[in-house]
Amino acid sequence: MPTYTFRCKECGEEYTVFTSYSKVEEVRCPRCSSKEKERVYRKVSFSVQGGSSSCGGNCSGCSGCG
């Protein structure tokens, strides 16, 4: 099941829930029980290791150099 983070429009509480997309509208704030919410999006970072690289090997910053 996906994870969703919301901010309550009534009390400002930020909370995360695990639920299916079809049940998102039923989710209530754990603090005030309001259904009025907005979705909070977070930046996600990741790195890819292995495979081919076009790195010249002289940057001394990436884990692929060495």
Buried (B, 14 or more C-beta within 10 A) or exposed (E): EEEBEBBBEEEEBEBEBEEEEEEBEEBBBEEEEEEEBEEEEEEEEEEEEEEEEEEEEEEEEEEBEE
